[in-house]
């Protein structure tokens, strides 16, 4: 029995919740460092506050993957998880910029860091079941399209989330200035809007997508696939980790260097560009710093817009060149884009740098999952997608631990060099793609 082919709009609706997830994720990525600095964090401490995000992902993702493989409810197999994740993430989005309301209990900085943890853990609860949903519902020859559509929606959501603070101020006159220690109104409203869009988009996927039944999923097992014994406990995740497919092991190194670079970009872009491009001192968090922060949001929106457009062409490029070459080209573009930020003469030129980063982001969001899905047993799609997240969060944890001290002691306090190192990391990832074995690639190219 083969899985039925879905129409483009079926795939679009199935992935639509990612628009809201990524809108919230983009608001977090572009503005969390700025909010934490408003609440009193020093630039070399930022990566330490961000460490809570990948740590929660390390714990949450495989557990969610494990249980989502075994969950069958009236809502289906994966949908209960990304609905729950969306509701919790929306709570974090609402509370993070309002962390100063809780100063009677603890410092606003620590409340803000706690909300960052809640948001990221909740995004993790929502994201990987979405990845597994594509692998569950689509036949092999539609998976690149499925993950590419997800990437398009991720790009659209991220553009809206990244540009929202700037748009509210410059198009609607919402103030981006505030008293010392307070979050500007444009940021606060952006987070509120992001929370509403997140819940609404997830509900569209929940109500328009039907999952296969357990009996139907059992029939999709390939004839030559080994019978998988039913796990008796959550601890079997560790044995699954040891038995991960060769393709997954090879991709793990690509993921490691890709996400080490991405984490450095998200944490240090605002202080790096404010200092290196705008010429501000590292302790200047006044109006000009807020302007620089809003512009970084625009830049992040640009790379996400490029990502959304490029994702439309990924299936055709991958069919022509193969998935590995397509993946490597994207990573090279991102590496060169990050390094070029150092050489750009002013903030407007940074838009050019974002084109390379956007191509990399589209590739990172789509290609490793398209390659991985063909090598994973169908009955363990969720747990292996969760385990695969180890190689996303571990490099972020490492960067969180060493990134701040490197800025302080190795880079002389200049966070711009953290972006250059991030670019080099993406170039290393591109070189490692060559050794990855793609089970489906040769078949798909011939077809």
Secondary structure, 3 states (H helix, E strand, C coil): CCCCCCCHHHHHHHHCHHHHHHHHHHHHHHHHHHHHHHCCCCHHHHHHHHHHHHHHHHHHHHHHHHHHCCCCECCECCHHHHHHHHHHHHHHHHHHCCHHHHCCCCCHHHHHHHHHHHHHHHHHHHHHHHHHHHHHHCCHHHHHHHHHHHHHHHHHHHHHHHHHHHHHHHCCCCCCCCCCCCCCHHHHHHHHHHHHHHHHHHHHHHHHCCCCCHHHHHHCCCCCCCCCCCCCCCCHHHHHHHCCCHHHHHHHHHHHHHHHHHHHHHHHHHHHHHHHCCCCCCCCCCHHHHHHHHHHHHHHHHHHHHHHHHHHHHHHHHHHHCHHHHHHHHHHHHHHHHHHHHHCCCHHHHHHHHHHHHHHHHHHHHHHHHHHHCCCCHHHHHHHHHHHCHHHHHHHHHHHHHHHHHHHHHCCCCCHHHHHHHHHHHHHHHHHHHHCCCCCHHHHHHC
